Amino acid sequence: IESIYKRITVNMNMMGQTMEYDSEINKDVSGDPIMQAYGAMASMLNKPVTMVMNDKGGVVKAPDMSALLSDSLMAMSGDGSKNSDQMGQMFDNMFAPFPDGEVKLGDEWDKEAEIKSANGPMSVKAKYKVENITDKEVALTVDGDLKGDIESAGQSVQMSGKLTGTMLIDRKEGWTNNVNLLQDISMTLMGQNVNMKINIEINIK
């Protein structure tokens, strides 16, 4: 699979602060360390991202991020030797895992995964269910739990949350056409309770 990213946008509201970034608008991010971190992500735009998948929807070979990201962003992502595994897990969660054998309306199956990052691991336990089947697509619902113990600013941070959403799978090709997921995460950071919602929407054409 080869894809090219054309635009990156970030809209975040956390601890009373709002942060917005758009790679098409925010060309000059000098003087703002946080904006510089997002600006560094623009180094991966307009470059081919190539990965290999198996027939179960799993990522066999993740993209070589060292060839895509700037040196500054690679440094922020942690141990460079682990970047490939981390990115593989990130891309792996963008596609539906397929069970062994055929499925029918109402069938369910589970997937457990551990997402590793420079700050610590997060476990994901999700249940997939066949909600609808048409001539062209299979609609899946996703319902799962997130849990993690990461380190931030020298402090241990306990994270927990829910993962919910839908996926549309091409019935003939087995290709993921649409992903719409919501991560609703709670944590305690610097003595404050923080709730974070992350919407992931992917349309593949």
C-alpha positions as CSV (number, residue, x, y, z in Angstrom):
1,I,0.0,0.0,0.0
2,E,1.4,3.4,-0.9
3,S,-0.3,6.6,0.2
4,I,0.7,10.3,0.3
5,Y,-0.4,12.8,3.0
6,K,-1.4,16.2,1.7
7,R,-2.5,18.1,4.8
8,I,-2.2,17.9,8.6
9,T,-4.6,19.7,10.9
10,V,-4.7,19.7,14.8
11,N,-7.5,21.1,16.9
12,M,-7.0,20.6,20.7
13,N,-8.6,22.0,23.8
14,M,-6.7,20.8,27.0
15,M,-6.5,22.3,30.5
16,G,-8.2,25.5,29.3
17,Q,-5.8,26.0,26.4
18,T,-6.8,25.8,22.7
19,M,-4.4,24.8,20.1
20,E,-5.0,24.9,16.3
21,Y,-2.6,24.0,13.6
22,D,-3.1,23.7,9.8
23,S,-0.2,22.9,7.6
24,E,-1.8,24.9,4.8
25,I,-2.1,28.0,6.9
26,N,0.6,27.9,9.6
27,K,3.7,28.1,7.4
28,D,5.8,30.0,10.0
29,V,5.8,28.4,13.4
30,S,9.0,29.9,14.7
31,G,8.9,31.3,18.3
32,D,6.2,28.9,19.5
33,P,7.7,25.5,20.8
34,I,4.3,23.8,20.7
35,M,3.5,24.9,17.2
36,Q,7.0,23.9,16.1
37,A,6.3,20.4,17.3
38,Y,3.2,20.3,15.1
39,G,5.0,22.1,12.3
40,A,7.6,19.3,12.3
41,M,4.9,16.9,11.3
42,A,4.7,18.7,8.0
43,S,8.0,17.1,7.0
44,M,6.1,14.0,6.1
45,L,3.7,15.7,3.6
46,N,3.9,14.9,-0.1
47,K,6.2,11.9,0.5
48,P,5.1,8.3,-0.4
49,V,4.2,6.2,2.7
50,T,4.6,2.5,1.9
51,M,3.6,-0.5,4.0
52,V,2.8,-4.2,3.6
53,M,-0.3,-5.9,5.0
54,N,-1.4,-9.5,5.3
55,D,-4.7,-11.1,4.3
56,K,-6.0,-10.6,7.9
57,G,-5.8,-6.8,7.8
58,G,-2.6,-6.7,9.9
59,V,0.5,-4.6,9.1
60,V,3.5,-6.8,8.3
61,K,5.9,-4.1,7.4
62,A,5.5,-0.5,8.7
63,P,6.6,2.6,6.8
64,D,10.2,3.7,7.4
65,M,9.5,6.8,9.3
66,S,13.2,7.9,9.5
67,A,12.9,8.6,5.7
68,L,9.7,10.7,6.2
69,L,10.0,12.7,9.4
70,S,12.4,15.5,10.3
71,D,15.3,14.9,12.7
72,S,13.5,17.0,15.4
73,L,10.3,15.0,15.2
74,M,12.2,11.7,15.2
75,A,14.0,12.8,18.4
76,M,10.7,13.6,20.1
77,S,9.2,10.2,19.2
78,G,11.7,8.4,21.5
79,D,14.1,5.6,20.8
80,G,14.7,5.6,17.0
81,S,15.1,1.8,16.9
82,K,11.5,1.5,18.1
83,N,9.9,3.9,15.7
84,S,9.1,1.3,13.1
85,D,7.2,-0.9,15.6
86,Q,5.4,2.2,17.0
87,M,4.3,3.3,13.6
88,G,3.3,-0.2,12.6
89,Q,1.0,-0.4,15.6
90,M,-0.5,3.0,14.8
91,F,-1.3,2.0,11.2
92,D,-2.5,-1.4,12.4
93,N,-5.2,0.3,14.4
94,M,-6.5,2.1,11.3
95,F,-7.6,-1.2,9.8
96,A,-10.1,-3.8,10.9
97,P,-8.6,-7.2,12.0
98,F,-10.2,-10.1,10.3
99,P,-11.1,-13.4,12.1
100,D,-10.5,-16.8,10.8
101,G,-13.3,-18.1,8.5
102,E,-16.3,-16.4,7.1
103,V,-18.6,-14.0,9.1
104,K,-22.3,-13.3,9.0
105,L,-24.6,-10.6,10.4
106,G,-24.2,-10.4,14.2
107,D,-20.9,-12.2,14.4
108,E,-18.4,-10.8,16.9
109,W,-14.6,-11.2,17.6
110,D,-12.0,-9.6,19.8
111,K,-8.7,-8.0,19.3
112,E,-6.1,-7.1,22.0
113,A,-3.1,-4.9,21.2
114,E,-0.4,-2.9,23.0
115,I,0.5,0.5,21.6
116,K,4.1,1.3,22.6
117,S,5.3,4.9,22.8
118,A,8.3,6.8,24.2
119,N,6.3,7.6,27.3
120,G,5.0,4.1,28.0
121,P,2.6,1.4,26.7
122,M,-1.2,1.5,26.3
123,S,-3.3,-1.6,26.0
124,V,-6.3,-1.8,23.8
125,K,-9.1,-4.4,24.1
126,A,-11.7,-4.1,21.4
127,K,-14.7,-6.1,20.2
128,Y,-15.8,-6.0,16.6
129,K,-19.3,-6.8,15.5
130,V,-20.9,-7.2,12.0
131,E,-23.7,-4.7,12.2
132,N,-24.8,-4.7,8.5
133,I,-24.0,-6.3,5.2
134,T,-24.9,-4.9,1.8
135,D,-23.9,-6.0,-1.7
136,K,-20.9,-3.7,-1.6
137,E,-19.9,-3.2,2.1
138,V,-19.7,-4.8,5.5
139,A,-20.4,-2.4,8.4
140,L,-18.6,-3.1,11.7
141,T,-19.1,-1.5,15.1
142,V,-16.1,-1.2,17.5
143,D,-16.4,-1.1,21.3
144,G,-13.4,-1.4,23.5
145,D,-11.3,-0.3,26.5
146,L,-8.1,1.7,26.7
147,K,-5.7,1.5,29.6
148,G,-2.1,2.8,30.1
149,D,0.6,3.8,32.5
150,I,2.8,6.4,31.0
151,E,5.4,8.9,32.2
152,S,4.9,12.7,31.7
153,A,7.1,15.4,33.1
154,G,8.7,12.8,35.4
155,Q,5.4,11.7,36.8
156,S,3.6,8.4,36.4
157,V,0.2,9.0,34.7
158,Q,-2.6,6.4,34.8
159,M,-4.8,6.6,31.7
160,S,-8.1,4.8,31.0
161,G,-10.9,5.2,28.5
162,K,-13.3,3.9,25.9
163,L,-12.9,3.2,22.2
164,T,-16.1,3.3,20.1
165,G,-16.9,3.7,16.5
166,T,-17.6,2.1,13.1
167,M,-15.8,0.7,10.1
168,L,-16.9,0.1,6.6
169,I,-15.2,-2.8,4.7
170,D,-15.3,-3.4,1.0
171,R,-17.1,-6.7,0.7
172,K,-15.2,-7.9,-2.4
173,E,-11.7,-6.6,-1.7
174,G,-11.6,-6.7,2.1
175,W,-10.3,-3.2,2.0
176,T,-11.2,-0.6,4.8
177,N,-13.1,2.2,3.1
178,N,-14.0,4.3,6.1
179,V,-13.0,4.5,9.8
180,N,-14.8,6.6,12.4
181,L,-13.5,6.1,15.9
182,L,-13.7,8.1,19.2
183,Q,-11.2,7.7,22.0
184,D,-12.6,9.1,25.3
185,I,-9.6,9.1,27.7
186,S,-9.4,10.2,31.4
187,M,-6.1,10.8,33.3
188,T,-4.7,12.7,36.2
189,L,-1.9,15.1,35.2
190,M,-0.1,17.5,37.5
191,G,-2.9,17.1,40.1
192,Q,-5.7,17.8,37.7
193,N,-8.2,15.5,36.2
194,V,-7.9,15.7,32.4
195,N,-10.4,14.4,29.9
196,M,-9.3,14.0,26.3
197,K,-11.4,13.1,23.3
198,I,-9.7,12.0,20.1
199,N,-11.8,11.7,16.9
200,I,-10.2,9.5,14.2
201,E,-11.9,9.7,10.8
202,I,-10.4,8.2,7.7
203,N,-11.9,8.0,4.3
204,I,-9.9,5.9,1.8
205,K,-10.5,6.4,-1.9
